[in-house]
Amino acid sequence: MTRALKKLDRLRPSAKPEWQNNPELPALLKDLAASLRGERTEYPRRIASRVGERIVFLELDAVTHFVAQDKLTYALVGGRQHCVDQTIAELEQRLDPARFLRVHRSALVNVDWIHEVNSWFAGRVVLSLKDPQRTQIPVARDRVRSLKSRLGF
């Protein structure tokens, strides 16, 4: 019995493979298990915006898009910018991917607010939003394919 245990220790690697040491692994496995069981992930309906000493909550339905400028991230609601304490990458992970689509490294768009998609020369694509300003947002070339498949054209 002792010989068998010693042989097992010798054959079994003592260190875990690098992928098993990833600190995000438990959360990823939990998300994967939840999706396999058909559980829905709860996404927030509102987002906090700091205004001086106050915190204002913005309804995500009213947010047309998020944009990163000058090392800050802003949520745009009714043409007004509201500063949020999260990066575009964090928002992309946190918000419902069925509603919010990253179209550029500095822009995350609420797909419900897309009015039209304009194709320009050299494969460039620009989104026009339904807001009063008809905001135009360029789409990064590497994200055009995912935008087209997402919007179904």
N, C-alpha and C positions, 0 to 999 in steps of 0.2 A: 504494500500500500504506500509506504514512504517513497519507494523508488518511483512509483507511478506519479505521485505528486511532484517529485523533483523533475521528472521528465516533462510533465505538463508545464511547470514553471519555465523550463528551458525552452520549450517550443512556443509558448505564448509570448508575444512581444510585451516588454515591460512598460514601454511608453505608448501612450495613445497616439494614433495618427494625428497629424496637424489639424485636419478638418474637425476632429472631435474636441479639440481644445478651443474652438470658436465660442466666445461668450454669448453670442446671439443664437447659438444652436437650440437651446431649450425653447425659446420664444418661436423660432421658425418651425420647430417640430409641433408645438402646440397649435400654431396657425394652420399647419398642414393637416393635422388630425381633425381640427374643427371643420376645415373645408371638405375633407373626405366624409365627415359625418353629416354634411349638409347644413351645418350651423351657419347663420349669418353673422358677420362681424358688425358690431354696432359702430356706426360712424357718427361723429358729432353733427348737430344741426346748427350750432352757433360757434363762433370763434371770438376770443377775447382780443381787444385792442386797447392798448394803454394810451390814455390822454392825460398827460401830467401825472397827478396823483390818483386819478380815477381810472377805472377799467370799464370800458363800454363793450357790450356783447353785440356782435353783428350776426344777423341771420345769414346763413350760407346761401340761401335761395336768392338773396339780394346782391351777393358778391358776384360781380361780372368776371373778375379775374384777380390774380395776385401777380405782383411784379416786384422784382428785386432791383433796387437802385441805391447807389452810394452806400453799400453794405447794410442796407435796411430792407425789410420786406413790407410791402403795403398791400392791403386789400382794398379794392376799388368798389365803392357802393355809390350809385347815383352820381358818378363823376367825381366823388370826393375820395381822397386817399386816407386810409386809416392804418397806422403802423401796427404790425403784429410782431410778436417776439419769437417767430419761428422762421427758419429758412425755407426756400422753395422746396428743397429736397425733403425736409421734415413734413411740410404740408402735403406733398405728393404721397408720402407714406401714410399719413394720418387721415386724409380725406377720402371720401368714396370715389374709387377709380371709375365708377359708372357715370359720375357727374363732373369730375375734374380731370383735365387732361393736360399734361405738360407738353407744351409746344415749342419751348425754347428753354435754354438753361436759366433764363431769368423770368420766365412767364408760365403760369399755370392758369388755365382757362376753364370757366364754368361752361360746359357744352350747351346748357340750356340758353345761354346768352349769345351763341354764335348766330349771326344773321346770314352771312355769306362767306364763301371761300373764293378768293381771287387768285388765279394763276398768273404769274408774271413771267417774264423772259428768264431763260437759263434755269428753269425748274423751280423758281422761287414761288412761294405761296404766302399769302397774307390773309389773315382772318379779319372780318369786319364784325363788330359786336352790335347788339341791339340797343345799347345804351344811347342816351341823347346825343353824345358826342360822336357816335359811330366810330369808336376807337378801333384803330387798326393795329394788329399784332402780327409781326412776322413769325413764320414757322421755320424752325431750323431744318436744314436739308435732311438731316438724319431722322427727323421726326415726321416728315411728310407722309411716309408710307403708313405709319401707325395712325396718323390723323385720318387718312383716307379710309383705312379699314374700319376704324372706330365709327366714322360718320356714314359709312356704307356707300362710298362712291369710288 
